[in-house]
Amino acid sequence: MERRDGAVPIPPSQGRGVLPARGTGGELAVTLAGVAPDVLGVQEVGDPGALDDLAAALGEGWHTALSGHPDARGIRVGVLSRLPITVLHDVTAFTAPLAAVQSADSGPATAQTSRGMLAVRVEPRPGVPLDVAVCHLKSKLLSFPGGRFQARDEGERARYGAYALYRRAAEATTLRGLADRLLGGHGPERPVVVLGDFNDEPQAATTQIVLGPPGSELGTAGALRPDRGDAWRLWNLATLIPEAERFSRVHNGRGELIDHILASRALIERVEEVRSVVGHGLPSVAEDPTPRRDAPDSDHAPILARFTL
């Protein structure tokens, strides 16, 4: 952890990598070593031991925490940190009174997130807590009964697109509920970061749900004008990413920003830098994720935010 002029730059970075088995963290470690985060949120951790392998590949002194709620494929979110970690919440039930949503043509509705949402606390300096929530919302890449990635017809494609959207919206609402618990109505005083793979772009309705009170997004006239909403508001740092690298995944040849870092009012004027680390190159993904399943590096770019605390 670097100290400059008494400040502690902390980059709560959002990295995404498929870690399905032991010993597969090498290329990810090379990418992350160039980013040099102090706190890193990860998605798609399969074998829990793979996160420990990645931590070992990064060098000594890393702490890890994993959600206890993987999805049906066995993947989950986690945190790596140079700072000791305290787990605050590991959420999977939809925020009450949100009802269960339909997720398939038949079978019961679901009232749980695809994967657990993990909230942790670290201390950049003694007595200065930073709360970080990590998520991986329901994918836009559709899957169909029988493990298919191709629809039988356009009616099935439309229905399963709707089911995925129902669930992603419910998960975004649940993530917002987790943010409310962390903020506690003290956004101007309480450093909180919410990050992860939202599987939607900044202006998507699901992403907007997580921000809370509207009217103060970065780039608007009211961005930093204090108001009562600041107690609960989160700011998406997306517009601070240089335009040439404002994407985190390449889908069918098109760059899209679906990985986000949101910050509370206590942090928004302490941002030093926000970047999408795309220099190592990203593969273009399509509707079938199978060809990428055992890839040694991620198909998402790490998003880095650096704060002075």
Secondary structure, DSSP 8 states (H G I E B T S, - for coil): ---BTTB-EE-EEE----B-STT--HHHHHHHHHH--SEEEEEEE-SHHHHHHHHHHH-SS-EEEE-S---TTS-EEEEEESS--EEEEEEEE--TT---B--SSSS--B-EEEEEEEEEEEEEETTEEEEEEEEE---SS--BGGGBSS-SSHHHHHHHHHHHHHHHHHHHHHHHHHHHHHHTT-TTTS-EEEEEE-SS-TTSHHHHHHH-SSS--TTSTTTT---GGGGT-EEEGGGGS-GGG--SEEETTEEE--EEEEEEHHHHTTEEEEEE--TT---EE-S--GGGTT-SS-SB--EEEEEE-
